[in-house]
Amino acid sequence: MACVAVTWARPESTYTDKWDNINVDEILESNRLLKGYVDCLLGKGRCTPDGKALKETLPDALEHECVKCTGKQKSGADKVVRHLVNKRPDLWKELAVKYDPNNIYQARYKDKIDAVKGSA
């Protein structure tokens, strides 16, 4: 019984890679698609299955510095942050208000955020 409890309680090594092949560039280049994802994350609109998964995973990924993210997820996250910081600061700010109201993650990731500013 103890062995089952330990196995059950142990976190998965990575998030599901089910959506790793989503074309992030296509989403970022389409105002309609990007707005749909942002609205989903903000609770302002319907979520696609992948948007729903992102919404459920994002708080944990922020809290634990994306340690369970696959390589593709980390790469995609970097691309999204770079795009939002440089080209859509309005959306970046809305998401920060929702997911980082106390500025904890903005402070924790300040060096990474500053590093992508100006590099679209």
OpenMM code with the backbone's topology and positions (N, CA, C; nanometers):
from openmm import Vec3, app, unit

residues = "MET ALA CYS VAL ALA VAL THR TRP ALA ARG PRO GLU SER THR TYR THR ASP LYS TRP ASP ASN ILE ASN VAL ASP GLU ILE LEU GLU SER ASN ARG LEU LEU LYS GLY TYR VAL ASP CYS LEU LEU GLY LYS GLY ARG CYS THR PRO ASP GLY LYS ALA LEU LYS GLU THR LEU PRO ASP ALA LEU GLU HIS GLU CYS VAL LYS CYS THR GLY LYS GLN LYS SER GLY ALA ASP LYS VAL VAL ARG HIS LEU VAL ASN LYS ARG PRO ASP LEU TRP LYS GLU LEU ALA VAL LYS TYR ASP PRO ASN ASN ILE TYR GLN ALA ARG TYR LYS ASP LYS ILE ASP ALA VAL LYS GLY SER ALA".split()
positions = [
    Vec3(0.0822, -0.1192, 0.0000),
    Vec3(0.0000, 0.0000, 0.0000),
    Vec3(0.0870, 0.1262, 0.0000),
    Vec3(0.1926, 0.1266, 0.0788),
    Vec3(0.2810, 0.2427, 0.0843),
    Vec3(0.3471, 0.2665, -0.0505),
    Vec3(0.3822, 0.1588, -0.1181),
    Vec3(0.4446, 0.1702, -0.2506),
    Vec3(0.3485, 0.2349, -0.3500),
    Vec3(0.2229, 0.1984, -0.3460),
    Vec3(0.1225, 0.2573, -0.4338),
    Vec3(0.1052, 0.4052, -0.4025),
    Vec3(0.1026, 0.4397, -0.2758),
    Vec3(0.0863, 0.5796, -0.2355),
    Vec3(0.2028, 0.6649, -0.2826),
    Vec3(0.3237, 0.6135, -0.2701),
    Vec3(0.4415, 0.6882, -0.3143),
    Vec3(0.4380, 0.7059, -0.4656),
    Vec3(0.4059, 0.6000, -0.5385),
    Vec3(0.3986, 0.6090, -0.6845),
    Vec3(0.2891, 0.7051, -0.7274),
    Vec3(0.1764, 0.6981, -0.6631),
    Vec3(0.0639, 0.7840, -0.6973),
    Vec3(0.0932, 0.9303, -0.6661),
    Vec3(0.1609, 0.9565, -0.5575),
    Vec3(0.1881, 1.0937, -0.5143),
    Vec3(0.3043, 1.1571, -0.5908),
    Vec3(0.3895, 1.0749, -0.6523),
    Vec3(0.5056, 1.1277, -0.7232),
    Vec3(0.4606, 1.2057, -0.8456),
    Vec3(0.5089, 1.3285, -0.8638),
    Vec3(0.4673, 1.4065, -0.9805),
    Vec3(0.5233, 1.3466, -1.1094),
    Vec3(0.4518, 1.3695, -1.2181),
    Vec3(0.5001, 1.3256, -1.3478),
    Vec3(0.6265, 1.4025, -1.3819),
    Vec3(0.7133, 1.3420, -1.4609),
    Vec3(0.8391, 1.4069, -1.4924),
    Vec3(0.8200, 1.5262, -1.5862),
    Vec3(0.7233, 1.5167, -1.6792),
    Vec3(0.6947, 1.6297, -1.7673),
    Vec3(0.5439, 1.6402, -1.7895),
    Vec3(0.5023, 1.7579, -1.8358),
    Vec3(0.3633, 1.7748, -1.8768),
    Vec3(0.3430, 1.6913, -2.0033),
    Vec3(0.2196, 1.6648, -2.0347),
    Vec3(0.1905, 1.5889, -2.1562),
    Vec3(0.2494, 1.6589, -2.2787),
    Vec3(0.2994, 1.5786, -2.3706),
    Vec3(0.3537, 1.6357, -2.4946),
    Vec3(0.2491, 1.6300, -2.6067),
    Vec3(0.1264, 1.6082, -2.5680),
    Vec3(0.0161, 1.5931, -2.6642),
    Vec3(0.0061, 1.7113, -2.7609),
    Vec3(0.0356, 1.8304, -2.7124),
    Vec3(0.0204, 1.9504, -2.7956),
    Vec3(0.1542, 2.0129, -2.8332),
    Vec3(0.2615, 1.9375, -2.8237),
    Vec3(0.3943, 1.9920, -2.8542),
    Vec3(0.4112, 2.0336, -3.0002),
    Vec3(0.3302, 1.9814, -3.0893),
    Vec3(0.3470, 2.0134, -3.2307),
    Vec3(0.2535, 2.1231, -3.2800),
    Vec3(0.1940, 2.1961, -3.1869),
    Vec3(0.1131, 2.3113, -3.2252),
    Vec3(0.2059, 2.4161, -3.2863),
    Vec3(0.1603, 2.4798, -3.3933),
    Vec3(0.2402, 2.5804, -3.4617),
    Vec3(0.2267, 2.7139, -3.3878),
    Vec3(0.3185, 2.7392, -3.2973),
    Vec3(0.3154, 2.8609, -3.2163),
    Vec3(0.3267, 2.9850, -3.3034),
    Vec3(0.4093, 2.9782, -3.4082),
    Vec3(0.4253, 3.0929, -3.4978),
    Vec3(0.2932, 3.1308, -3.5636),
    Vec3(0.2172, 3.0307, -3.6048),
    Vec3(0.0876, 3.0559, -3.6676),
    Vec3(-0.0060, 3.1292, -3.5705),
    Vec3(-0.0054, 3.0887, -3.4458),
    Vec3(-0.0906, 3.1532, -3.3448),
    Vec3(-0.0459, 3.2973, -3.3222),
    Vec3(0.0847, 3.3165, -3.3085),
    Vec3(0.1362, 3.4510, -3.2809),
    Vec3(0.1156, 3.5458, -3.3992),
    Vec3(0.1134, 3.4929, -3.5208),
    Vec3(0.0959, 3.5765, -3.6399),
    Vec3(-0.0507, 3.6091, -3.6676),
    Vec3(-0.1417, 3.5411, -3.6015),
    Vec3(-0.2844, 3.5627, -3.6235),
    Vec3(-0.3462, 3.6328, -3.5023),
    Vec3(-0.3893, 3.7565, -3.5224),
    Vec3(-0.4525, 3.8287, -3.4114),
    Vec3(-0.5740, 3.7534, -3.3583),
    Vec3(-0.6498, 3.6911, -3.4477),
    Vec3(-0.7692, 3.6176, -3.4077),
    Vec3(-0.7341, 3.4991, -3.3180),
    Vec3(-0.6364, 3.4191, -3.3607),
    Vec3(-0.5964, 3.3028, -3.2818),
    Vec3(-0.5347, 3.3437, -3.1486),
    Vec3(-0.4450, 3.4420, -3.1544),
    Vec3(-0.3791, 3.4877, -3.0316),
    Vec3(-0.4811, 3.5418, -2.9330),
    Vec3(-0.5732, 3.6229, -2.9818),
    Vec3(-0.6769, 3.6796, -2.8952),
    Vec3(-0.7630, 3.5686, -2.8346),
    Vec3(-0.7908, 3.4635, -2.9124),
    Vec3(-0.8681, 3.3517, -2.8617),
    Vec3(-0.7988, 3.2829, -2.7450),
    Vec3(-0.6688, 3.2606, -2.7579),
    Vec3(-0.5941, 3.1984, -2.6489),
    Vec3(-0.5891, 3.2892, -2.5266),
    Vec3(-0.5626, 3.4170, -2.5493),
    Vec3(-0.5549, 3.5107, -2.4372),
    Vec3(-0.6908, 3.5208, -2.3679),
    Vec3(-0.7985, 3.5312, -2.4460),
    Vec3(-0.9321, 3.5368, -2.3861),
    Vec3(-0.9600, 3.4114, -2.3039),
    Vec3(-0.9186, 3.2959, -2.3534),
    Vec3(-0.9335, 3.1713, -2.2787),
    Vec3(-0.8578, 3.1810, -2.1460),
    Vec3(-0.7324, 3.2206, -2.1519),
    Vec3(-0.6505, 3.2292, -2.0308),
    Vec3(-0.7057, 3.3286, -1.9298),
    Vec3(-0.7690, 3.4341, -1.9810),
    Vec3(-0.8239, 3.5374, -1.8929),
    Vec3(-0.9655, 3.5053, -1.8456),
    Vec3(-1.0217, 3.3963, -1.8950),
    Vec3(-1.1588, 3.3608, -1.8583),
    Vec3(-1.2624, 3.4473, -1.9271),
    Vec3(-1.2256, 3.5068, -2.0403),
    Vec3(-1.3151, 3.5957, -2.1144),
    Vec3(-1.3787, 3.5288, -2.2358),
    Vec3(-1.3359, 3.4076, -2.2646),
    Vec3(-1.3875, 3.3406, -2.3838),
    Vec3(-1.3767, 3.1906, -2.3719),
    Vec3(-1.4298, 3.1231, -2.4734),
    Vec3(-1.4253, 2.9771, -2.4761),
    Vec3(-1.2823, 2.9299, -2.4967),
    Vec3(-1.2552, 2.8113, -2.4467),
    Vec3(-1.1225, 2.7527, -2.4612),
    Vec3(-1.1277, 2.6319, -2.5538),
    Vec3(-1.0321, 2.6249, -2.6435),
    Vec3(-1.0124, 2.5031, -2.7207),
    Vec3(-0.9527, 2.4002, -2.6246),
    Vec3(-0.9486, 2.2734, -2.6622),
    Vec3(-0.8866, 2.1748, -2.5728),
    Vec3(-0.7422, 2.2096, -2.5354),
    Vec3(-0.6643, 2.2577, -2.6333),
    Vec3(-0.5266, 2.2941, -2.6012),
    Vec3(-0.5204, 2.4210, -2.5178),
    Vec3(-0.6121, 2.5149, -2.5391),
    Vec3(-0.6194, 2.6347, -2.4551),
    Vec3(-0.6549, 2.5994, -2.3124),
    Vec3(-0.7468, 2.5060, -2.2970),
    Vec3(-0.7872, 2.4601, -2.1637),
    Vec3(-0.6691, 2.3954, -2.0918),
    Vec3(-0.5937, 2.3118, -2.1633),
    Vec3(-0.4759, 2.2469, -2.1044),
    Vec3(-0.3727, 2.3516, -2.0628),
    Vec3(-0.3517, 2.4519, -2.1470),
    Vec3(-0.2585, 2.5591, -2.1145),
    Vec3(-0.3047, 2.6349, -1.9903),
    Vec3(-0.4324, 2.6647, -1.9840),
    Vec3(-0.4885, 2.7376, -1.8701),
    Vec3(-0.4706, 2.6591, -1.7395),
    Vec3(-0.4843, 2.5279, -1.7481),
    Vec3(-0.4686, 2.4439, -1.6289),
    Vec3(-0.3219, 2.4282, -1.5893),
    Vec3(-0.2329, 2.4304, -1.6865),
    Vec3(-0.0909, 2.4052, -1.6619),
    Vec3(-0.0129, 2.5314, -1.6261),
    Vec3(-0.0530, 2.6447, -1.6787),
    Vec3(0.0229, 2.7689, -1.6642),
    Vec3(0.0571, 2.8056, -1.5197),
    Vec3(-0.0364, 2.8028, -1.4262),
    Vec3(0.0011, 2.8395, -1.2893),
    Vec3(0.1118, 2.7510, -1.2307),
    Vec3(0.1050, 2.6208, -1.2557),
    Vec3(0.2081, 2.5295, -1.2058),
    Vec3(0.3418, 2.5564, -1.2739),
    Vec3(0.3381, 2.5806, -1.4046),
    Vec3(0.4618, 2.6078, -1.4787),
    Vec3(0.5278, 2.7360, -1.4283),
    Vec3(0.4490, 2.8377, -1.4006),
    Vec3(0.5042, 2.9624, -1.3470),
    Vec3(0.5640, 2.9410, -1.2082),
    Vec3(0.4903, 2.8711, -1.1263),
    Vec3(0.5330, 2.8479, -0.9878),
    Vec3(0.6623, 2.7673, -0.9807),
    Vec3(0.6757, 2.6690, -1.0683),
    Vec3(0.7895, 2.5773, -1.0603),
    Vec3(0.8898, 2.5939, -1.1736),
    Vec3(0.8929, 2.7122, -1.2323),
    Vec3(0.9914, 2.7496, -1.3336),
    Vec3(0.9953, 2.6511, -1.4511),
    Vec3(0.8785, 2.6004, -1.4858),
    Vec3(0.8626, 2.5153, -1.6046),
    Vec3(0.9484, 2.3883, -1.5983),
    Vec3(0.9738, 2.3374, -1.4787),
    Vec3(1.0590, 2.2187, -1.4670),
    Vec3(0.9968, 2.0957, -1.5315),
    Vec3(0.8642, 2.0913, -1.5422),
    Vec3(0.7986, 1.9766, -1.6044),
    Vec3(0.7680, 2.0014, -1.7521),
    Vec3(0.8125, 2.1142, -1.8063),
    Vec3(0.7911, 2.1449, -1.9475),
    Vec3(0.8857, 2.0612, -2.0334),
    Vec3(0.8359, 2.0167, -2.1487),
    Vec3(0.9228, 1.9494, -2.2452),
    Vec3(1.0094, 2.0566, -2.3121),
    Vec3(1.1090, 2.0145, -2.3844),
    Vec3(1.1939, 2.1091, -2.4567),
    Vec3(1.1146, 2.1961, -2.5522),
    Vec3(1.0190, 2.1364, -2.6238),
    Vec3(0.9357, 2.2127, -2.7172),
    Vec3(0.8487, 2.3133, -2.6418),
    Vec3(0.7990, 2.2746, -2.5254),
    Vec3(0.7161, 2.3665, -2.4467),
    Vec3(0.7985, 2.4846, -2.3977),
    Vec3(0.9210, 2.4598, -2.3551),
    Vec3(1.0087, 2.5693, -2.3112),
    Vec3(1.0404, 2.6629, -2.4271),
    Vec3(1.0712, 2.6049, -2.5420),
    Vec3(1.1011, 2.6842, -2.6605),
    Vec3(0.9796, 2.7668, -2.7016),
    Vec3(0.8628, 2.7038, -2.7026),
    Vec3(0.7394, 2.7749, -2.7371),
    Vec3(0.7087, 2.8852, -2.6380),
    Vec3(0.7293, 2.8587, -2.5093),
    Vec3(0.7042, 2.9595, -2.4060),
    Vec3(0.7962, 3.0795, -2.4254),
    Vec3(0.9232, 3.0531, -2.4551),
    Vec3(1.0180, 3.1626, -2.4795),
    Vec3(0.9727, 3.2476, -2.5978),
    Vec3(0.9273, 3.1825, -2.7033),
    Vec3(0.8817, 3.2522, -2.8236),
    Vec3(0.7590, 3.3384, -2.7926),
    Vec3(0.6661, 3.2830, -2.7155),
    Vec3(0.5443, 3.3557, -2.6797),
    Vec3(0.5784, 3.4767, -2.5929),
    Vec3(0.6637, 3.4571, -2.4936),
    Vec3(0.7020, 3.5691, -2.4056),
    Vec3(0.7688, 3.6787, -2.4879),
    Vec3(0.8621, 3.6405, -2.5735),
    Vec3(0.9319, 3.7388, -2.6583),
    Vec3(0.8322, 3.8174, -2.7430),
    Vec3(0.7362, 3.7474, -2.8018),
    Vec3(0.6361, 3.8122, -2.8867),
    Vec3(0.5477, 3.9073, -2.8053),
    Vec3(0.4972, 3.8588, -2.6934),
    Vec3(0.4069, 3.9425, -2.6134),
    Vec3(0.4774, 4.0634, -2.5550),
    Vec3(0.5967, 4.0443, -2.5026),
    Vec3(0.6716, 4.1556, -2.4428),
    Vec3(0.7011, 4.2633, -2.5465),
    Vec3(0.7400, 4.2207, -2.6672),
    Vec3(0.7834, 4.3162, -2.7692),
    Vec3(0.6737, 4.3669, -2.8622),
    Vec3(0.5752, 4.2812, -2.8924),
    Vec3(0.4763, 4.3201, -2.9920),
    Vec3(0.3351, 4.3366, -2.9380),
    Vec3(0.3063, 4.2778, -2.8249),
    Vec3(0.1720, 4.2866, -2.7673),
    Vec3(0.1779, 4.3122, -2.6165),
    Vec3(0.2439, 4.4215, -2.5770),
    Vec3(0.2558, 4.4497, -2.4337),
    Vec3(0.1204, 4.4673, -2.3652),
    Vec3(0.0175, 4.5029, -2.4419),
    Vec3(-0.1170, 4.5146, -2.3853),
    Vec3(-0.1659, 4.3783, -2.3360),
    Vec3(-0.1446, 4.2750, -2.4154),
    Vec3(-0.1852, 4.1400, -2.3758),
    Vec3(-0.0959, 4.0869, -2.2643),
    Vec3(0.0332, 4.1173, -2.2721),
    Vec3(0.1279, 4.0766, -2.1682),
    Vec3(0.0831, 4.1322, -2.0327),
    Vec3(0.0431, 4.2592, -2.0333),
    Vec3(0.0006, 4.3236, -1.9085),
    Vec3(-0.1274, 4.2589, -1.8537),
    Vec3(-0.2234, 4.2304, -1.9413),
    Vec3(-0.3480, 4.1653, -1.8974),
    Vec3(-0.3195, 4.0287, -1.8355),
    Vec3(-0.2325, 3.9527, -1.8996),
    Vec3(-0.1988, 3.8209, -1.8479),
    Vec3(-0.1223, 3.8313, -1.7156),
    Vec3(-0.0354, 3.9309, -1.7048),
    Vec3(0.0392, 3.9504, -1.5810),
    Vec3(-0.0540, 3.9860, -1.4655),
    Vec3(-0.1536, 4.0697, -1.4924),
    Vec3(-0.2496, 4.1066, -1.3887),
    Vec3(-0.3248, 3.9825, -1.3395),
    Vec3(-0.3608, 3.8952, -1.4321),
    Vec3(-0.4362, 3.7740, -1.3984),
    Vec3(-0.3495, 3.6694, -1.3274),
    Vec3(-0.2319, 3.6416, -1.3826),
    Vec3(-0.1497, 3.5311, -1.3337),
    Vec3(-0.0379, 3.5726, -1.2397),
    Vec3(-0.0161, 3.7022, -1.2253),
    Vec3(0.0905, 3.7504, -1.1372),
    Vec3(0.0503, 3.8817, -1.0704),
    Vec3(-0.0638, 3.8835, -0.9997),
    Vec3(-0.1124, 4.0086, -0.9417),
    Vec3(-0.0184, 4.0691, -0.8375),
    Vec3(0.0653, 3.9877, -0.7754),
    Vec3(0.1585, 4.0380, -0.6749),
    Vec3(0.3000, 4.0570, -0.7286),
    Vec3(0.3131, 4.0463, -0.8598),
    Vec3(0.4411, 4.0712, -0.9277),
    Vec3(0.5522, 3.9741, -0.8847),
    Vec3(0.5144, 3.8581, -0.8383),
    Vec3(0.6123, 3.7582, -0.7933),
    Vec3(0.6921, 3.7046, -0.9114),
    Vec3(0.6224, 3.6633, -1.0171),
    Vec3(0.6908, 3.6018, -1.1315),
    Vec3(0.7617, 3.7050, -1.2165),
    Vec3(0.7048, 3.8247, -1.2275),
    Vec3(0.7727, 3.9314, -1.3020),
    Vec3(0.9082, 3.9586, -1.2372),
    Vec3(0.9118, 3.9584, -1.1045),
    Vec3(1.0382, 3.9808, -1.0337),
    Vec3(1.1310, 3.8596, -1.0493),
    Vec3(1.0757, 3.7384, -1.0339),
    Vec3(1.1565, 3.6162, -1.0422),
    Vec3(1.2202, 3.6014, -1.1806),
    Vec3(1.1453, 3.6359, -1.2838),
    Vec3(1.1931, 3.6173, -1.4205),
    Vec3(1.2391, 3.7475, -1.4860),
    Vec3(1.2662, 3.8493, -1.4053),
    Vec3(1.3023, 3.9814, -1.4573),
    Vec3(1.4184, 3.9748, -1.5573),
    Vec3(1.5237, 3.9025, -1.5226),
    Vec3(1.6397, 3.8937, -1.6128),
    Vec3(1.6016, 3.8317, -1.7464),
    Vec3(1.5188, 3.7263, -1.7440),
    Vec3(1.4762, 3.6613, -1.8675),
    Vec3(1.3876, 3.7536, -1.9495),
    Vec3(1.2972, 3.8256, -1.8835),
    Vec3(1.2080, 3.9181, -1.9534),
    Vec3(1.2882, 4.0318, -2.0144),
    Vec3(1.3806, 4.0875, -1.9356),
    Vec3(1.4643, 4.1964, -1.9865),
    Vec3(1.5491, 4.1494, -2.1054),
    Vec3(1.5935, 4.0243, -2.1014),
    Vec3(1.6789, 3.9706, -2.2080),
    Vec3(1.6048, 3.9609, -2.3407),
    Vec3(1.4730, 3.9418, -2.3383),
    Vec3(1.3990, 3.9280, -2.4636),
    Vec3(1.3464, 4.0611, -2.5157),
    Vec3(1.3497, 4.1649, -2.4329),
    Vec3(1.3002, 4.2950, -2.4797),
    Vec3(1.3834, 4.3423, -2.5970),
    Vec3(1.3133, 4.3801, -2.7019),
    Vec3(1.3807, 4.4292, -2.8207),
    Vec3(1.4281, 4.3203, -2.9150),
    Vec3(1.4091, 4.1930, -2.8746),
    Vec3(1.4498, 4.0829, -2.9641),
    Vec3(1.3260, 4.0059, -3.0079),
    Vec3(1.2609, 4.0576, -3.1071),
    Vec3(1.1374, 3.9953, -3.1565),
    Vec3(1.1651, 3.8841, -3.2441),
] * unit.nanometer
topology = app.Topology()
chain = topology.addChain("A")
for resn in residues:
    res = topology.addResidue(resn, chain)
    for name in ("N", "CA", "C"):
        topology.addAtom(name, app.Element.getBySymbol(name[0]), res)
